[in-house]
């Protein structure tokens, strides 16, 4: 039996992932604002430190895998704190416990939105680890209106996927034998998207931005199954990848040549 930590475990992809892990006979330590073994606010540094402390207590200091699924898509600055720092700093705090596992694995939930228009300035601030500057840029985008405010979301996910690629080959990750990957969903049917997809207008808007020619919109468990393989002992060499589990949306939008 492996011990998994799942952030965002109370809803959406996180809840589906936690359920699937339990069905397969493993232990889950859920992290969320409510209805979880660890209740903490990953949008703040104090909340992250509390989450790390509680997680280590529940795991007795040894963790086999972490799946960081917590995230929000609000058009305001808090999105960058949750989606980027709430992932990266939390994971870094759990590295010693992961190092005690025979097959430690980590996967994060990015987004197909990582390839959308973003704020290069915000992405740079995030990758520099400057939360104060990132929040200031995010707040300015928020103040400029919903369209600009939305850039907080794709920017946070772009930075997260780049962080995964940068960090995965470092001594503290690859050197410790820990594969680090991201999954980028397309349109997933969850409570967050259900109302939007219930109208033809909403569905049309979503499909224009995220065209999914293969099997259309997915259930959350589809993403969960991929996350579980990436964090299983079977995965020994896949690392640094953002895998688009999006029904072909990324391939549709970017075409066949992304290497030129």
Backbone bond lengths (Angstrom), bond angles and torsions (degrees), N, CA, C in turn:
res aa  C-N    CA-C-N  psi(-1)  N-CA   C-N-CA  omega(-1)  CA-C   N-CA-C  phi
1 X - - - 1.470 - - 1.531 109.50 -
2 X 1.336 115.10 131.75 1.456 121.11 178.47 1.533 109.79 -100.86
3 X 1.317 114.94 153.62 1.464 120.92 176.24 1.524 108.81 -103.89
4 X 1.333 115.02 117.09 1.459 122.36 179.72 1.528 110.17 -107.12
5 X 1.317 115.73 140.49 1.458 121.85 168.63 1.522 107.04 -108.43
6 X 1.331 116.68 129.48 1.467 121.30 -179.42 1.527 108.54 -126.65
7 X 1.316 117.09 116.81 1.470 119.48 174.80 1.523 109.29 -88.16
8 X 1.330 115.45 152.65 1.461 119.50 -174.56 1.507 111.37 70.12
9 X 1.339 116.94 30.45 1.463 121.95 -169.99 1.516 114.61 -75.96
10 X 1.335 117.82 -9.02 1.468 119.86 -175.33 1.524 113.52 -87.26
11 X 1.337 118.02 -10.09 1.465 118.67 -176.95 1.522 110.72 -158.35
12 X 1.332 115.03 166.43 1.456 122.09 171.67 1.510 115.37 57.33
13 X 1.324 115.98 -138.05 1.463 121.90 -177.81 1.522 110.91 -62.35
14 X 1.330 116.61 -38.67 1.456 120.01 179.62 1.512 112.24 -61.61
15 X 1.329 117.15 -43.66 1.469 121.24 179.71 1.522 110.93 -65.62
16 X 1.333 116.89 -42.40 1.464 120.39 178.71 1.525 110.90 -64.07
17 X 1.321 116.30 -37.11 1.460 120.93 179.81 1.521 110.81 -68.24
18 X 1.331 116.34 -46.09 1.470 120.14 179.59 1.531 110.70 -60.66
19 X 1.319 116.30 -41.09 1.468 120.40 179.89 1.528 111.01 -63.58
20 X 1.324 116.41 -43.48 1.461 120.43 -179.19 1.530 111.27 -65.45
21 X 1.322 116.38 -39.35 1.469 120.00 178.59 1.519 110.43 -61.72
22 X 1.339 116.41 -44.74 1.469 120.30 179.73 1.521 110.92 -64.38
23 X 1.347 116.62 -38.93 1.466 120.31 178.37 1.522 111.27 -60.81
24 X 1.325 116.48 -30.19 1.466 121.11 -178.84 1.529 112.10 -89.14
25 X 1.320 116.50 6.25 1.450 120.40 171.08 1.507 117.09 89.08
26 X 1.341 117.07 16.88 1.456 120.21 -179.11 1.532 110.90 -105.67
27 X 1.316 115.58 165.37 1.458 121.93 179.06 1.526 110.03 -87.08
28 X 1.332 116.72 138.40 1.463 122.02 178.02 1.520 109.74 -121.05
29 X 1.314 115.38 131.17 1.462 121.80 168.30 1.522 106.01 -109.82
30 X 1.321 116.50 104.83 1.451 121.04 -178.56 1.517 111.52 -84.60
31 X 1.326 115.78 144.85 1.460 122.21 178.57 1.520 108.22 -127.27
32 X 1.320 117.04 126.05 1.461 120.58 178.52 1.524 109.10 -166.75
33 X 1.309 115.69 178.48 1.464 120.67 177.46 1.520 111.78 -71.09
34 X 1.338 116.15 -22.43 1.468 121.50 -177.50 1.525 108.55 -157.55
35 X 1.325 115.50 167.88 1.470 121.62 172.36 1.528 113.26 50.69
36 X 1.316 116.65 45.60 1.460 120.69 179.66 1.526 109.57 -149.02
37 X 1.325 116.02 162.49 1.464 120.32 177.57 1.517 111.30 -61.53
38 X 1.334 115.93 -37.39 1.461 122.13 177.80 1.520 108.18 -115.46
39 X 1.317 117.43 117.10 1.458 121.13 177.41 1.523 108.73 -105.96
40 X 1.323 115.05 118.85 1.463 120.10 -176.75 1.523 109.21 -162.33
41 X 1.319 115.00 159.10 1.457 122.26 -179.35 1.527 109.00 -104.49
42 X 1.321 116.28 105.72 1.461 120.88 -176.62 1.524 113.62 -76.68
43 X 1.334 117.05 0.10 1.467 119.32 178.77 1.523 111.89 -81.62
44 X 1.334 118.24 -10.21 1.469 121.39 -179.02 1.522 110.49 -123.03
45 X 1.319 115.87 155.22 1.457 119.52 178.86 1.529 110.70 -65.71
46 X 1.319 117.26 -39.28 1.464 120.20 178.00 1.527 110.59 -62.75
47 X 1.329 116.23 -40.48 1.456 120.46 178.43 1.512 111.83 -65.09
48 X 1.327 117.01 -38.40 1.468 120.32 179.20 1.527 111.02 -66.27
49 X 1.330 116.31 -42.65 1.462 119.87 178.90 1.524 110.68 -63.50
50 X 1.329 116.24 -38.78 1.465 120.47 176.91 1.524 110.27 -65.12
51 X 1.329 116.56 -42.51 1.465 120.65 179.21 1.523 111.29 -62.28
52 X 1.320 116.75 -42.30 1.462 121.02 178.88 1.525 110.18 -62.09
53 X 1.328 116.13 -47.74 1.463 121.06 -179.32 1.524 111.97 -60.78
54 X 1.333 116.13 -46.42 1.466 120.03 179.67 1.521 112.10 -65.24
55 X 1.330 115.67 -39.50 1.464 120.31 -179.66 1.526 110.86 -63.18
56 X 1.306 116.10 -44.69 1.461 120.14 179.32 1.527 111.18 -63.57
57 X 1.321 115.94 -35.99 1.464 119.89 178.09 1.528 110.89 -65.80
58 X 1.328 116.56 -45.77 1.464 120.42 -179.55 1.528 112.17 -67.08
59 X 1.322 116.57 -32.37 1.464 120.64 -176.06 1.521 112.45 -89.83
60 X 1.328 116.47 -5.96 1.473 121.72 -175.06 1.522 110.79 57.31
61 X 1.335 114.37 33.26 1.465 120.33 172.47 1.499 117.03 83.34
62 X 1.344 118.71 2.53 1.470 120.18 -179.89 1.525 109.65 -131.91
63 X 1.330 115.51 124.44 1.462 122.40 -177.37 1.520 108.64 -128.42
64 X 1.323 116.73 133.88 1.462 120.58 179.12 1.529 112.89 -90.72
65 X 1.320 116.78 -33.78 1.470 118.93 -177.06 1.520 110.60 -155.41
66 X 1.319 115.33 147.93 1.463 121.78 174.41 1.522 108.28 -126.04
67 X 1.323 115.53 130.78 1.463 121.78 173.22 1.518 107.04 -118.75
68 X 1.323 115.90 110.64 1.462 121.47 -176.17 1.527 109.10 -95.05
69 X 1.328 114.91 96.19 1.463 120.66 -176.71 1.522 112.98 -106.65
70 X 1.323 117.90 -6.84 1.470 120.46 -178.44 1.524 110.12 -65.91
71 X 1.314 116.04 133.99 1.456 120.08 178.27 1.514 111.00 -176.67
72 X 1.332 116.00 157.39 1.462 121.72 177.30 1.521 108.89 -133.83
73 X 1.330 116.00 161.24 1.470 120.00 -179.54 1.521 111.69 -122.95
74 X 1.328 117.21 24.84 1.466 120.98 -179.23 1.530 110.36 -66.07
75 X 1.339 118.00 145.98 1.471 120.77 -178.85 1.519 112.34 -81.77
76 X 1.314 116.85 48.34 1.460 120.00 178.92 1.523 111.31 -143.24
77 X 1.322 115.30 175.44 1.455 121.04 -169.00 1.518 113.88 -65.64
78 X 1.315 118.24 -30.22 1.469 119.39 -177.67 1.526 111.80 -60.27
79 X 1.320 116.77 -22.58 1.468 120.90 178.88 1.524 111.56 -57.94
80 X 1.339 117.26 -39.70 1.465 118.56 -178.38 1.520 111.37 -71.82
81 X 1.335 117.03 -31.40 1.461 119.64 178.11 1.518 111.51 -67.53
82 X 1.336 116.49 -43.04 1.462 120.35 179.98 1.524 111.16 -72.07
83 X 1.327 116.81 -50.91 1.462 121.19 -170.01 1.521 114.27 -74.22
84 X 1.321 116.76 -27.56 1.468 118.84 -178.76 1.527 112.20 -108.62
85 X 1.321 117.24 -65.34 1.463 119.47 -177.01 1.525 112.09 -69.61
86 X 1.326 116.98 -30.83 1.457 120.51 177.17 1.516 112.68 -68.18
87 X 1.327 116.27 -16.73 1.465 121.79 175.30 1.525 110.39 -96.79
88 X 1.320 116.60 -56.76 1.464 120.38 -170.39 1.528 112.40 -65.90
89 X 1.308 117.41 -45.18 1.472 118.90 -177.01 1.523 111.69 -73.31
90 X 1.306 116.59 -33.37 1.459 119.92 175.88 1.534 110.26 -64.90
91 X 1.330 116.67 -45.99 1.460 120.22 179.90 1.526 111.75 -62.19
92 X 1.312 116.39 -42.34 1.460 119.71 -179.49 1.530 111.02 -62.39
93 X 1.329 116.57 -32.65 1.451 120.12 178.30 1.517 113.48 -70.53
94 X 1.328 116.89 -19.55 1.464 121.14 -178.88 1.526 113.49 -98.81
95 X 1.314 117.22 -0.69 1.464 120.50 -177.41 1.536 113.60 -56.61
96 X 1.334 119.67 -43.71 1.472 118.06 179.42 1.524 112.70 -60.08
97 X 1.337 117.60 -39.68 1.464 120.90 179.28 1.525 111.17 -68.83
98 X 1.329 117.29 -37.31 1.461 120.37 176.56 1.520 111.08 -64.17
99 X 1.325 116.11 -33.34 1.457 120.64 -178.73 1.517 114.05 -65.00
100 X 1.326 117.29 -15.05 1.463 121.21 179.30 1.528 112.76 -86.98
101 X 1.324 116.46 -9.30 1.466 120.48 179.54 1.521 110.45 -82.93
102 X 1.328 116.17 150.96 1.466 120.40 175.58 1.525 111.85 -75.66
103 X 1.328 116.82 -23.61 1.468 120.34 179.58 1.529 109.42 -143.49
104 X 1.327 117.35 70.38 1.468 120.81 -179.03 1.522 111.41 -73.29
105 X 1.333 115.75 141.07 1.463 120.88 -178.54 1.528 109.40 -144.77
106 X 1.336 116.35 148.99 1.471 120.83 177.51 1.524 109.19 -139.88
107 X 1.324 115.74 137.50 1.464 121.96 172.37 1.518 108.75 -138.54
108 X 1.316 115.41 143.62 1.466 120.95 178.70 1.523 108.74 -121.01
109 X 1.314 115.72 157.82 1.462 120.52 176.38 1.517 108.72 -97.72
110 X 1.314 115.77 110.65 1.459 122.11 172.81 1.525 106.65 -92.91
111 X 1.303 118.56 -138.41 1.464 121.26 179.51 1.510 110.06 -167.02
112 X 1.317 115.54 152.07 1.450 120.57 170.95 1.542 109.83 -59.43
113 X 1.340 116.47 -22.18 1.474 121.19 177.16 1.521 112.12 -64.23
114 X 1.326 117.72 -13.28 1.465 120.39 178.70 1.520 112.60 -62.07
115 X 1.332 117.59 -18.53 1.469 119.96 178.28 1.527 111.87 -98.36
116 X 1.328 117.38 0.75 1.460 121.37 179.84 1.530 110.94 -80.93
117 X 1.332 115.62 172.06 1.459 121.00 175.81 1.521 109.41 -54.48
118 X 1.334 115.76 140.44 1.458 120.10 -178.63 1.518 110.13 -147.36
119 X 1.327 115.58 177.76 1.463 121.52 176.12 1.518 108.46 -97.41
120 X 1.325 116.89 110.57 1.465 120.87 179.78 1.526 110.65 -61.44
121 X 1.312 116.34 -36.52 1.464 120.53 178.83 1.528 110.84 -62.74
122 X 1.320 116.31 -41.86 1.457 120.56 179.75 1.531 110.84 -68.95
123 X 1.317 116.84 -42.13 1.468 120.31 178.23 1.528 110.29 -59.22
124 X 1.329 116.74 -43.21 1.468 120.77 179.76 1.521 111.42 -62.79
125 X 1.342 116.90 -41.41 1.470 120.36 179.82 1.524 110.86 -65.00
126 X 1.319 116.38 -39.76 1.459 120.58 178.47 1.526 110.62 -63.86
127 X 1.317 117.31 -47.98 1.459 120.66 -178.06 1.525 111.79 -67.44
128 X 1.329 116.57 -23.77 1.469 120.46 175.78 1.526 111.54 -79.09
129 X 1.341 116.56 -8.11 1.456 120.41 179.83 1.506 114.13 76.51
130 X 1.324 116.87 18.09 1.470 121.63 -177.07 1.528 109.36 -96.23
131 X 1.318 117.41 89.36 1.453 120.80 -176.12 1.525 112.00 -67.53
132 X 1.320 117.14 -36.41 1.464 120.25 179.62 1.526 110.83 -61.55
133 X 1.330 116.27 -46.94 1.469 120.46 179.02 1.521 110.77 -66.01
134 X 1.327 116.86 -41.28 1.468 120.63 -179.63 1.524 110.91 -61.98
135 X 1.322 116.65 -41.56 1.461 119.98 179.27 1.528 111.39 -66.83
136 X 1.316 117.09 -35.82 1.467 120.38 178.05 1.528 110.57 -65.76
137 X 1.322 117.01 -43.30 1.467 120.92 177.73 1.524 109.93 -65.28
138 X 1.333 115.65 -43.87 1.461 119.68 178.56 1.513 112.73 -61.67
139 X 1.325 116.85 -38.88 1.465 120.99 179.07 1.525 110.95 -66.58
140 X 1.330 116.97 -37.44 1.465 120.39 178.07 1.531 110.30 -66.22
141 X 1.317 117.31 -39.60 1.464 120.60 176.07 1.529 110.41 -63.86
142 X 1.312 116.17 -42.83 1.465 121.36 178.47 1.521 111.30 -59.67
143 X 1.331 115.93 -43.03 1.466 121.01 -177.78 1.532 112.09 -67.45
144 X 1.333 117.04 -22.88 1.463 121.24 -178.71 1.521 112.67 -79.80
145 X 1.340 117.25 -4.74 1.467 120.82 177.12 1.514 112.19 118.20
146 X 1.334 116.09 168.50 1.470 120.96 -174.42 1.526 114.49 -58.61
147 X 1.325 117.53 -38.53 1.470 119.42 -177.96 1.522 110.67 -64.37
148 X 1.338 116.25 -46.36 1.462 119.84 177.16 1.523 110.45 -69.82
149 X 1.330 116.32 -38.93 1.457 120.40 179.85 1.510 112.68 -59.64
150 X 1.326 116.51 -33.49 1.465 120.44 179.85 1.529 111.37 -60.25
151 X 1.328 117.71 -26.79 1.460 120.50 -178.51 1.529 112.55 -59.56
152 X 1.328 117.02 -20.05 1.453 119.55 175.32 1.532 111.18 -57.57
153 X 1.337 116.17 -36.40 1.465 119.80 -176.37 1.530 113.01 -71.66
154 X 1.346 119.80 -59.68 1.466 118.10 179.49 1.523 112.81 -61.68
155 X 1.325 117.01 -30.84 1.469 119.26 178.64 1.515 110.91 -65.89
156 X 1.336 116.19 -42.11 1.468 119.64 179.74 1.519 110.98 -65.16
157 X 1.321 117.12 -38.49 1.465 120.43 -179.03 1.526 111.49 -75.28
158 X 1.338 117.99 -35.14 1.466 120.46 174.49 1.532 109.95 -61.71
159 X 1.327 115.73 -46.09 1.461 119.84 -179.67 1.524 111.05 -64.07
160 X 1.338 116.95 -38.78 1.462 120.12 179.98 1.527 111.38 -63.72
161 X 1.326 117.38 -44.75 1.463 120.32 178.64 1.523 111.17 -64.64
162 X 1.332 117.18 -35.78 1.463 119.80 177.80 1.524 110.87 -70.64
163 X 1.330 117.01 -36.88 1.465 120.99 176.86 1.526 110.16 -61.23
164 X 1.323 116.84 -43.74 1.461 121.30 178.12 1.531 110.02 -58.20
165 X 1.313 116.10 -46.12 1.470 120.50 -177.95 1.524 111.32 -66.19
166 X 1.328 116.37 -38.90 1.462 120.74 -179.07 1.530 111.98 -70.86
167 X 1.321 115.84 -45.28 1.457 120.61 -172.30 1.527 113.51 -79.77
168 X 1.327 117.93 -27.43 1.464 120.94 -170.66 1.516 113.68 -58.76
169 X 1.329 117.56 -27.88 1.467 120.78 -176.28 1.523 112.46 -97.74
170 X 1.329 117.10 5.44 1.461 120.87 -178.25 1.524 110.67 -78.27
171 X 1.316 115.00 167.16 1.461 120.84 -179.11 1.518 111.52 -62.40
172 X 1.339 116.91 -37.43 1.466 118.43 -175.58 1.525 112.88 -74.86
173 X 1.340 117.51 -16.45 1.465 120.45 175.99 1.528 110.39 -108.18
174 X 1.312 118.13 -72.13 1.471 119.78 -179.76 1.525 110.57 -61.82
175 X 1.322 116.79 -40.25 1.457 120.42 -179.51 1.513 113.07 -62.97
176 X 1.342 115.68 -25.93 1.461 120.96 178.36 1.525 112.00 -94.68
177 X 1.337 116.63 4.51 1.460 120.62 178.31 1.519 113.97 74.48
178 X 1.347 116.86 30.76 1.468 120.95 -176.69 1.532 110.51 -111.77
179 X 1.336 118.62 104.98 1.462 120.00 171.19 1.534 109.89 -62.94
180 X 1.329 115.72 136.08 1.468 122.63 -179.10 1.517 108.35 -129.22
181 X 1.341 116.70 116.58 1.463 121.01 -175.63 1.523 111.56 -137.65
182 X 1.327 114.95 169.15 1.463 121.89 176.34 1.518 109.54 -128.92
183 X 1.314 115.92 148.39 1.458 122.41 171.59 1.518 107.57 -115.16
184 X 1.324 116.14 133.22 1.464 121.71 -178.92 1.528 109.20 -114.80
185 X 1.324 117.10 98.59 1.470 119.91 179.77 1.526 111.71 -72.03
186 X 1.335 114.58 158.73 1.453 120.76 167.39 1.519 107.64 -90.38
187 X 1.326 117.33 -132.17 1.464 120.88 177.38 1.519 109.44 -83.53
188 X 1.321 115.33 118.79 1.461 121.99 -178.48 1.530 108.40 -112.80
189 X 1.322 116.25 135.49 1.463 120.76 -178.91 1.526 108.81 -81.47
190 X 1.326 115.44 104.39 1.462 122.47 177.71 1.526 107.74 -136.51
191 X 1.306 116.63 178.24 1.462 120.01 177.16 1.523 111.41 -60.14
192 X 1.337 116.55 -29.09 1.458 121.05 -178.57 1.528 111.85 -69.94
193 X 1.336 117.64 -31.20 1.462 120.81 -175.32 1.525 113.75 -107.18
194 X 1.329 117.25 -13.68 1.465 120.69 -170.78 1.528 112.43 -58.78
195 X 1.338 117.81 -44.50 1.474 121.03 -179.06 1.522 111.01 -64.54
196 X 1.330 116.68 -41.67 1.465 120.75 -179.66 1.520 110.99 -63.91
197 X 1.335 116.50 -40.05 1.460 120.83 -178.21 1.519 112.92 -78.69
198 X 1.324 117.05 -7.92 1.471 120.97 -177.40 1.523 112.66 -75.89
199 X 1.344 117.43 -17.33 1.460 120.40 179.76 1.526 109.80 -110.01
200 X 1.312 116.69 149.52 1.464 120.22 179.25 1.525 110.90 -63.70
201 X 1.331 116.28 -36.84 1.468 120.34 179.01 1.527 110.68 -63.88
202 X 1.323 115.80 -45.84 1.456 119.75 179.82 1.508 112.45 -65.63
203 X 1.317 115.81 -43.06 1.461 120.74 179.74 1.526 110.79 -62.81
204 X 1.334 116.63 -40.64 1.462 120.98 179.74 1.524 111.26 -63.94
205 X 1.333 116.40 -42.14 1.465 120.57 178.90 1.524 110.71 -62.72
206 X 1.334 116.31 -45.12 1.463 120.64 179.67 1.525 110.51 -62.08
207 X 1.326 117.05 -45.50 1.458 120.68 -174.91 1.525 112.85 -70.53
208 X 1.313 117.23 -26.18 1.461 119.63 175.08 1.523 110.73 -66.93
209 X 1.324 116.22 -37.04 1.463 121.11 -177.85 1.525 112.57 -87.01
210 X 1.334 116.33 -28.96 1.465 120.98 -178.26 1.531 108.83 -132.11
211 X 1.335 117.48 75.29 1.470 120.03 179.78 1.527 110.63 -71.59
212 X 1.341 116.98 128.13 1.468 121.10 -175.17 1.533 110.15 -125.21
213 X 1.343 117.97 84.75 1.463 120.31 -176.56 1.531 114.46 -68.40
214 X 1.326 118.48 -23.64 1.465 121.23 -179.77 1.530 110.72 -97.62
215 X 1.320 116.65 107.77 1.476 123.43 172.78 1.530 115.32 62.83
216 X 1.334 116.88 9.47 1.467 122.49 170.40 1.526 111.98 58.88
217 X 1.338 118.61 -151.15 1.456 122.17 -175.68 1.527 111.05 -63.12
218 X 1.331 116.07 145.91 1.462 119.80 -176.35 1.525 112.22 -107.82
219 X 1.316 115.32 155.72 1.453 121.29 169.45 1.532 108.02 -80.59
220 X 1.327 116.01 158.56 1.464 120.32 -176.86 1.523 112.24 -62.02
221 X 1.330 117.68 -31.10 1.459 120.47 -177.41 1.526 111.92 -64.31
222 X 1.323 117.93 -24.97 1.470 121.55 177.11 1.527 109.48 -61.11
223 X 1.319 116.30 -43.90 1.459 121.36 178.88 1.524 109.63 -69.07
224 X 1.330 116.27 -39.54 1.466 121.40 -179.43 1.525 111.50 -58.51
225 X 1.322 117.00 -42.25 1.467 120.12 -177.92 1.528 111.67 -62.56
226 X 1.328 116.80 -39.06 1.461 120.07 177.76 1.527 110.74 -69.13
227 X 1.322 116.76 -42.51 1.464 120.50 177.68 1.529 111.17 -58.86
228 X 1.334 116.01 -39.37 1.463 119.19 -179.35 1.522 111.97 -68.07
229 X 1.324 118.07 -37.66 1.465 117.49 177.71 1.524 110.57 -66.61
230 X 1.319 116.95 -43.85 1.465 120.10 -179.05 1.517 112.25 -60.49
231 X 1.336 116.64 -29.47 1.469 120.05 -178.54 1.519 112.72 -102.73
232 X 1.317 117.02 13.34 1.459 121.53 176.79 1.520 109.76 -89.95
233 X 1.340 115.77 163.97 1.464 120.52 177.31 1.528 111.59 -64.88
234 X 1.325 117.08 -19.33 1.475 120.49 179.28 1.522 112.21 -64.98
235 X 1.324 117.10 -29.36 1.465 119.88 -179.23 1.523 109.88 -83.75
236 X 1.318 115.72 104.15 1.459 120.13 -179.02 1.532 113.60 -108.28
237 X 1.337 118.01 -19.10 1.459 119.16 -173.06 1.529 115.81 -131.76
238 X 1.311 119.01 -9.54 1.467 119.72 177.05 1.524 108.47 -79.52
239 X 1.323 116.84 118.60 1.460 120.22 178.54 1.526 110.04 -152.92
240 X 1.317 116.05 152.14 1.463 121.40 177.07 1.515 114.72 77.42
241 X 1.323 117.12 7.03 1.459 120.65 -173.85 1.529 112.37 -96.73
242 X 1.308 115.27 141.90 1.461 121.16 163.89 1.522 105.75 -103.89
243 X 1.320 115.55 108.37 1.465 121.01 -175.84 1.522 108.46 -96.06
244 X 1.325 115.90 118.67 1.463 121.28 -176.79 1.518 110.17 -83.54
245 X 1.318 115.28 102.35 1.472 121.61 177.11 1.531 106.24 -97.51
246 X 1.339 114.81 74.52 1.464 120.33 -163.24 1.520 114.20 -136.41
247 X 1.326 117.36 19.86 1.458 119.48 178.90 1.515 114.73 61.84
248 X 1.333 117.08 22.03 1.458 120.57 178.43 1.516 114.98 93.04
249 X 1.328 118.19 9.32 1.470 120.52 -177.49 1.523 111.64 -63.01
250 X 1.320 116.95 -48.06 1.470 120.16 -178.20 1.526 110.90 -63.01
251 X 1.337 116.93 -41.49 1.466 120.35 179.22 1.525 110.96 -66.11
252 X 1.339 116.69 -35.92 1.465 120.95 178.58 1.518 110.37 -64.88
253 X 1.307 116.85 -44.33 1.461 121.18 -173.38 1.532 113.46 -80.81
254 X 1.334 117.55 -30.84 1.459 119.74 -175.41 1.518 112.94 -102.47
255 X 1.337 117.16 -15.09 1.458 119.52 177.44 1.520 113.27 81.83
256 X 1.326 115.61 -172.38 1.469 120.87 -171.42 1.524 113.45 -85.73
257 X 1.337 118.77 -15.35 1.459 120.34 -176.35 1.519 110.97 -121.52
258 X 1.328 115.67 98.38 1.472 119.46 177.01 1.526 110.70 -106.63
259 X 1.350 116.74 12.80 1.451 120.86 -176.47 1.541 112.59 -103.56
260 X 1.319 117.23 -16.41 1.471 119.77 -176.99 1.524 111.39 -72.30
